[in-house]
Amino acid sequence: MESKKNDKIDYKSINKLVILSKRTLKIVYYIMILLLFVLITEILNKWKIFPIIFDIFKVVLPLFIGFIIAWLLNPLIKTISKKKIPRVLAVLLVYLVILGVIGGILAIIIPNLATEIKDLVTQIPSSIKDIETFITHAGNKLSAIGINGEDTKREIFSGLASLGTSISNNLATYILNTGKGIISVFGIIGLSIIVAIYLSFDFDKLRVTIKKLLPKKWQKNYMDLTERLDNTLRRYVSGVLLIMFLVFITQSIGFAIAGLPAPLIFALFCAITDVIPYFGPYIGGIPAVIVGFTISPTVGILTLIAIIVVQNLENHFYQPLIMGHAMELHPVIIIVGLLIFGHYLGLAGMIFATPILACIKILIEFIKEKGTIKEIIEEQKIVNKDLKI
């Protein structure tokens, strides 16, 4: 009887071992994908492919932005078109309304931004003096307890003096370059909108046109794959844009209450950097906190509290409500991807890292679901044969 009990299979332990093995294999699988990606990016970097890609991207940037705008607005245009309104009229109506709303918002915000930039520039000399006073007090306190920080203090003062001189001497150049940059940005945006309008007239035909250019054996899988990519990326992009807007509004209010000068500028920077997962909020918040502490410890602490409050709102309210699990990527994968993309492509790489990783994940899952590429081709041959294509 005792031997029978010993011979009994411990299914619970086996299940735990199987689950642990699956998880380990999954981790190894993701690590292998990341290593492969690092290898490919390193090869491209050695071959100096990235500068070529950047140059091409700069040229086609209006086309890319125009495509993104048309892609985002296409569902709305389709909905209006279904109400027996001609597609051309629906496109013009949507773009006129959106441009009108954006124009109204800019008409309100731009004068305030201009005033805030002017105030911020005039406040730089006094802010530098406040930093020097703070460092002097800190140096005196360190000297009182026997720590010599004179060399460090002199280096900081020298750097601040150089910064102040550079700003004073090159202020006109900075303003001129900023003006050129703004004009260039508006030019790209204007051209992108024109491209977007033209693309929107026949956007639904674009996918069908590309499908016709492919071999018939790939057409079914092409439509399935592009549908998955479209749904995932649309949820991500629309979610990110809405979260950026909410972060800008709430952060502006928080900075204004904290007494931070130019709250709209710092809030806009926080909203833009918020596109970068995990690291973005810290990148965007650092300048605001530094400027806050140069004014007074109270403003600095209140600015820090405002950033923490908005980030908690985003993490516990905005992200779960708007994004949900749009990307369905493990946080470790996102962080490693951000580090890799950031290393090779800088800030732009960090911004595009998450959607690119999501697309790679969808492609891998699609191939795993359909089998190997050879099996996909064989499946399509059978389908085409049955359909007598």
C-alpha positions as CSV (number, residue, x, y, z in Angstrom):
1,M,0.0,0.0,0.0
2,E,2.9,2.3,0.9
3,S,4.7,1.6,-2.4
4,K,1.5,2.5,-4.3
5,K,1.5,5.9,-2.6
6,N,5.2,6.4,-3.5
7,D,4.5,5.5,-7.1
8,K,1.7,8.0,-7.4
9,I,2.6,10.8,-9.8
10,D,2.8,14.3,-8.3
11,Y,0.9,16.2,-11.0
12,K,1.0,19.5,-9.1
13,S,4.8,19.5,-9.1
14,I,4.9,18.5,-12.8
15,N,2.5,21.4,-13.7
16,K,4.7,23.9,-11.8
17,L,7.8,22.6,-13.6
18,V,6.1,22.8,-17.0
19,I,4.9,26.4,-16.3
20,L,8.4,27.4,-15.1
21,S,9.9,25.8,-18.2
22,K,7.5,27.7,-20.5
23,R,8.3,31.0,-18.8
24,T,12.0,30.4,-19.0
25,L,11.7,29.5,-22.7
26,K,9.6,32.6,-23.3
27,I,12.3,34.8,-21.6
28,V,15.1,33.1,-23.6
29,Y,13.0,33.7,-26.7
30,Y,12.6,37.4,-26.1
31,I,16.3,37.7,-25.2
32,M,17.3,36.0,-28.5
33,I,15.0,38.5,-30.4
34,L,16.6,41.4,-28.6
35,L,20.1,40.1,-29.3
36,L,19.3,39.6,-32.9
37,F,18.0,43.1,-33.1
38,V,21.1,44.5,-31.4
39,L,23.3,42.5,-34.0
40,I,21.3,43.9,-36.9
41,T,21.4,47.5,-35.6
42,E,25.2,47.2,-34.9
43,I,25.8,46.0,-38.5
44,L,23.7,48.8,-39.9
45,N,25.6,51.3,-37.7
46,K,29.0,49.9,-38.9
47,W,27.9,50.2,-42.5
48,K,26.8,53.8,-41.8
49,I,23.2,53.0,-43.0
50,F,21.5,55.1,-40.3
51,P,22.8,58.5,-41.7
52,I,21.5,57.6,-45.1
53,I,18.1,56.6,-43.6
54,F,18.0,59.9,-41.7
55,D,18.7,61.9,-44.9
56,I,16.0,60.0,-46.8
57,F,13.6,60.5,-43.9
58,K,14.2,64.3,-43.8
59,V,13.3,64.5,-47.5
60,V,10.1,62.4,-47.2
61,L,9.1,63.8,-43.8
62,P,6.1,65.7,-45.2
63,L,4.9,62.6,-47.0
64,F,5.3,60.5,-43.8
65,I,3.5,63.1,-41.6
66,G,0.8,63.5,-44.3
67,F,0.3,59.8,-44.4
68,I,0.0,59.6,-40.6
69,I,-2.6,62.4,-40.6
70,A,-4.7,60.9,-43.3
71,W,-4.4,57.5,-41.6
72,L,-5.6,58.9,-38.3
73,L,-8.5,60.8,-39.8
74,N,-9.6,58.1,-42.2
75,P,-12.1,56.4,-39.7
76,L,-13.8,59.7,-39.1
77,I,-14.0,60.5,-42.8
78,K,-15.4,57.0,-43.5
79,T,-18.1,57.5,-40.8
80,I,-19.2,60.8,-42.3
81,S,-19.2,59.3,-45.8
82,K,-21.6,56.6,-44.7
83,K,-24.2,59.3,-44.0
84,K,-24.6,59.8,-47.8
85,I,-22.1,62.6,-47.9
86,P,-19.6,62.5,-50.8
87,R,-16.1,61.5,-49.8
88,V,-14.6,64.7,-51.2
89,L,-17.0,66.8,-49.1
90,A,-16.4,64.7,-46.0
91,V,-12.7,65.1,-46.3
92,L,-12.9,68.9,-46.8
93,L,-15.4,69.2,-43.9
94,V,-13.2,67.2,-41.5
95,Y,-10.0,69.1,-42.3
96,L,-11.7,72.5,-42.1
97,V,-13.2,71.7,-38.7
98,I,-9.9,70.3,-37.3
99,L,-7.8,73.2,-38.8
100,G,-10.3,75.7,-37.4
101,V,-10.1,74.1,-33.9
102,I,-6.3,74.0,-34.0
103,G,-6.1,77.5,-35.3
104,G,-8.3,78.8,-32.5
105,I,-6.2,77.0,-29.8
106,L,-3.0,78.4,-31.3
107,A,-4.4,81.9,-31.4
108,I,-5.0,81.6,-27.7
109,I,-1.7,79.8,-26.8
110,I,0.9,81.5,-29.0
111,P,0.6,85.0,-27.6
112,N,0.9,83.6,-24.1
113,L,3.9,81.4,-25.2
114,A,5.6,84.5,-26.7
115,T,5.1,86.5,-23.5
116,E,6.4,83.6,-21.4
117,I,9.5,83.1,-23.6
118,K,10.3,86.8,-23.3
119,D,9.8,86.7,-19.5
120,L,12.0,83.6,-19.3
121,V,14.8,85.1,-21.3
122,T,14.8,88.3,-19.2
123,Q,14.8,86.3,-16.0
124,I,17.9,84.2,-17.0
125,P,20.5,86.7,-15.6
126,S,18.7,86.9,-12.2
127,S,18.3,83.1,-12.2
128,I,22.1,82.7,-12.7
129,K,22.7,85.1,-9.8
130,D,20.3,83.1,-7.6
131,I,22.2,79.9,-8.5
132,E,25.5,81.6,-7.6
133,T,24.1,82.7,-4.3
134,F,22.8,79.2,-3.5
135,I,26.2,77.7,-4.4
136,T,28.0,80.3,-2.2
137,H,25.9,79.5,0.8
138,A,26.3,75.8,0.2
139,G,30.1,76.2,-0.1
140,N,30.2,78.2,3.2
141,K,28.3,75.5,5.0
142,L,30.6,72.8,3.7
143,S,33.6,74.9,4.7
144,A,32.1,75.3,8.2
145,I,32.2,71.5,8.6
146,G,35.7,71.1,7.2
147,I,35.0,70.2,3.6
148,N,36.9,72.1,1.0
149,G,34.7,72.8,-2.0
150,E,36.4,76.0,-3.4
151,D,37.7,74.3,-6.5
152,T,34.3,72.9,-7.4
153,K,32.7,76.3,-6.6
154,R,35.1,78.1,-8.9
155,E,34.4,75.7,-11.8
156,I,30.7,76.1,-11.4
157,F,31.0,79.9,-11.3
158,S,33.2,79.8,-14.4
159,G,30.7,77.7,-16.2
160,L,27.8,80.0,-15.2
161,A,29.7,83.1,-16.3
162,S,30.5,81.5,-19.6
163,L,26.8,80.5,-20.0
164,G,25.6,84.0,-19.2
165,T,28.1,85.6,-21.6
166,S,27.2,83.1,-24.3
167,I,23.5,83.9,-23.9
168,S,24.1,87.6,-24.0
169,N,26.4,87.6,-27.0
170,N,24.4,85.1,-29.0
171,L,20.9,86.0,-28.0
172,A,20.1,87.5,-31.4
173,T,21.5,84.4,-33.2
174,Y,19.4,82.1,-31.0
175,I,16.2,84.2,-31.7
176,L,17.0,84.2,-35.5
177,N,17.7,80.4,-35.5
178,T,14.5,79.8,-33.5
179,G,12.5,81.9,-35.9
180,K,14.0,80.0,-38.9
181,G,13.2,76.7,-37.1
182,I,9.6,77.8,-36.5
183,I,9.1,78.8,-40.1
184,S,10.6,75.5,-41.3
185,V,8.3,73.5,-39.0
186,F,5.2,75.4,-40.2
187,G,6.3,74.9,-43.8
188,I,6.6,71.1,-43.2
189,I,3.3,71.0,-41.4
190,G,1.6,73.0,-44.2
191,L,3.0,70.7,-46.9
192,S,2.1,67.6,-44.8
193,I,-1.5,68.8,-44.5
194,I,-1.8,69.3,-48.3
195,V,-0.4,65.7,-48.8
196,A,-2.8,64.4,-46.2
197,I,-5.8,66.0,-47.9
198,Y,-4.9,64.4,-51.2
199,L,-4.2,61.0,-49.6
200,S,-7.6,61.2,-47.8
201,F,-9.6,61.5,-51.0
202,D,-8.6,57.9,-51.9
203,F,-7.1,56.5,-48.7
204,D,-9.1,53.3,-48.7
205,K,-7.9,52.5,-52.2
206,L,-4.3,52.7,-51.2
207,R,-4.2,49.4,-49.4
208,V,-6.1,47.7,-52.2
209,T,-3.6,49.2,-54.8
210,I,-0.7,47.8,-52.8
211,K,-2.5,44.5,-52.5
212,K,-2.8,44.3,-56.3
213,L,0.9,44.8,-56.7
214,L,1.7,41.7,-54.6
215,P,1.6,38.1,-55.8
216,K,-1.8,36.6,-55.4
217,K,-0.4,34.0,-52.9
218,W,0.5,36.8,-50.5
219,Q,-2.7,38.9,-50.8
220,K,-4.8,37.2,-48.1
221,N,-2.0,37.3,-45.5
222,Y,-1.2,40.9,-46.5
223,M,-4.7,42.0,-45.7
224,D,-4.8,40.1,-42.4
225,L,-1.4,41.4,-41.3
226,T,-2.0,45.0,-42.2
227,E,-5.4,44.9,-40.4
228,R,-3.6,43.8,-37.2
229,L,-0.9,46.4,-37.5
230,D,-3.5,49.1,-38.3
231,N,-5.6,48.3,-35.2
232,T,-2.6,48.2,-32.8
233,L,-0.9,51.3,-34.1
234,R,-4.1,53.3,-34.3
235,R,-4.9,52.5,-30.7
236,Y,-1.4,53.5,-29.7
237,V,-1.1,56.7,-31.6
238,S,-4.5,58.1,-30.8
239,G,-4.0,57.1,-27.1
240,V,-0.6,58.8,-27.0
241,L,-1.9,62.0,-28.5
242,L,-4.8,62.2,-26.1
243,I,-2.5,61.5,-23.1
244,M,-0.1,64.2,-24.3
245,F,-3.0,66.7,-24.5
246,L,-4.2,65.8,-20.9
247,V,-0.6,66.0,-19.5
248,F,-0.1,69.4,-21.1
249,I,-3.4,70.8,-19.6
250,T,-2.9,69.3,-16.1
251,Q,0.8,70.1,-16.0
252,S,0.2,73.7,-17.1
253,I,-2.3,74.1,-14.2
254,G,0.1,72.5,-11.8
255,F,3.1,74.7,-12.8
256,A,0.9,77.8,-12.7
257,I,-0.2,77.0,-9.1
258,A,3.4,76.2,-8.2
259,G,4.4,79.7,-9.3
260,L,6.8,78.5,-12.0
261,P,7.5,81.1,-14.8
262,A,6.4,80.2,-18.3
263,P,4.2,77.2,-17.2
264,L,2.9,76.6,-20.7
265,I,6.5,76.2,-22.2
266,F,7.5,73.7,-19.5
267,A,4.2,71.9,-19.7
268,L,4.5,71.6,-23.5
269,F,8.0,70.1,-23.0
270,C,6.7,67.6,-20.5
271,A,3.9,66.6,-22.9
272,I,6.3,66.1,-25.8
273,T,8.8,64.0,-23.8
274,D,5.9,62.0,-22.3
275,V,5.9,60.1,-25.6
276,I,8.9,58.3,-24.3
277,P,7.7,55.5,-21.9
278,Y,9.2,55.4,-18.4
279,F,12.1,57.9,-19.1
280,G,10.0,60.7,-20.7
281,P,8.4,62.2,-17.5
282,Y,11.9,62.5,-15.9
283,I,13.4,64.1,-19.0
284,G,10.6,66.6,-19.2
285,G,10.4,67.4,-15.5
286,I,14.1,68.1,-14.8
287,P,14.3,71.6,-16.5
288,A,11.1,72.7,-14.7
289,V,12.4,71.6,-11.3
290,I,15.8,73.2,-11.8
291,V,14.2,76.6,-12.8
292,G,11.8,76.2,-9.8
293,F,14.6,75.8,-7.3
294,T,16.5,78.8,-8.8
295,I,13.5,81.0,-7.9
296,S,13.0,79.6,-4.4
297,P,12.9,76.3,-2.5
298,T,9.2,76.6,-2.2
299,V,8.6,77.0,-6.0
300,G,11.0,74.1,-6.6
301,I,9.3,71.8,-4.2
302,L,5.8,72.8,-5.5
303,T,7.0,72.2,-9.1
304,L,8.3,68.7,-8.1
305,I,5.0,68.0,-6.4
306,A,3.0,69.1,-9.5
307,I,5.1,66.7,-11.7
308,I,4.6,63.8,-9.3
309,V,0.8,64.5,-9.1
310,V,0.5,64.6,-12.9
311,Q,2.6,61.4,-13.3
312,N,0.4,59.6,-10.8
313,L,-2.7,60.8,-12.7
314,E,-1.1,59.5,-15.9
315,N,0.0,56.1,-14.4
316,H,-3.2,55.4,-12.5
317,F,-5.9,57.1,-14.6
318,Y,-4.8,58.3,-18.1
319,Q,-2.8,55.2,-19.1
320,P,-5.3,52.5,-17.9
321,L,-8.3,54.3,-19.1
322,I,-7.0,55.4,-22.6
323,M,-4.3,53.0,-23.5
324,G,-5.2,49.9,-21.6
325,H,-3.0,47.1,-23.0
326,A,-2.7,48.6,-26.5
327,M,0.9,47.5,-27.0
328,E,0.8,44.3,-24.9
329,L,4.5,44.5,-24.4
330,H,6.4,43.5,-21.3
331,P,7.9,46.5,-19.5
332,V,11.4,44.9,-19.6
333,I,11.1,44.6,-23.4
334,I,10.1,48.2,-23.7
335,I,12.9,49.5,-21.5
336,V,15.6,47.4,-23.2
337,G,14.1,48.5,-26.6
338,L,14.3,52.2,-25.5
339,L,17.9,51.8,-24.4
340,I,18.9,50.2,-27.8
341,F,16.9,52.6,-29.9
342,G,18.1,55.6,-27.8
343,H,21.8,54.4,-28.2
344,Y,21.7,54.2,-32.0
345,L,19.0,56.8,-33.0
346,G,18.9,59.2,-30.0
347,L,15.7,60.9,-28.9
348,A,13.9,60.0,-32.2
349,G,14.7,56.4,-31.6
350,M,13.2,56.4,-28.1
351,I,10.0,58.0,-29.4
352,F,9.5,55.4,-32.1
353,A,10.8,52.4,-30.1
354,T,7.5,51.3,-28.6
355,P,5.4,51.2,-31.8
356,I,8.3,49.6,-33.8
357,L,8.6,46.9,-31.1
358,A,4.9,46.4,-31.2
359,C,5.0,45.9,-35.0
360,I,7.9,43.4,-34.6
361,K,5.9,41.5,-32.0
362,I,2.9,41.4,-34.3
363,L,5.0,40.2,-37.2
364,I,6.6,37.4,-35.1
365,E,3.2,36.3,-33.7
366,F,1.8,36.3,-37.2
367,I,4.5,34.1,-38.5
368,K,4.2,31.8,-35.5
369,E,0.5,31.6,-36.0
370,K,0.7,30.9,-39.7
371,G,3.8,28.7,-39.5
372,T,7.0,29.2,-41.3
373,I,7.2,31.4,-44.4
374,K,7.4,28.2,-46.5
375,E,4.2,26.9,-44.9
376,I,2.5,30.2,-45.5
377,I,3.4,30.0,-49.2
378,E,2.2,26.4,-49.4
379,E,-1.1,27.3,-47.6
380,Q,-1.6,30.1,-50.1
381,K,-1.0,27.7,-53.0
382,I,-3.7,25.4,-51.7
383,V,-6.1,28.3,-51.2
384,N,-5.4,29.6,-54.7
385,K,-5.8,26.2,-56.2
386,D,-9.1,25.6,-54.5
387,L,-10.3,29.1,-55.7
388,K,-8.8,28.3,-59.2
389,I,-6.8,31.6,-59.1
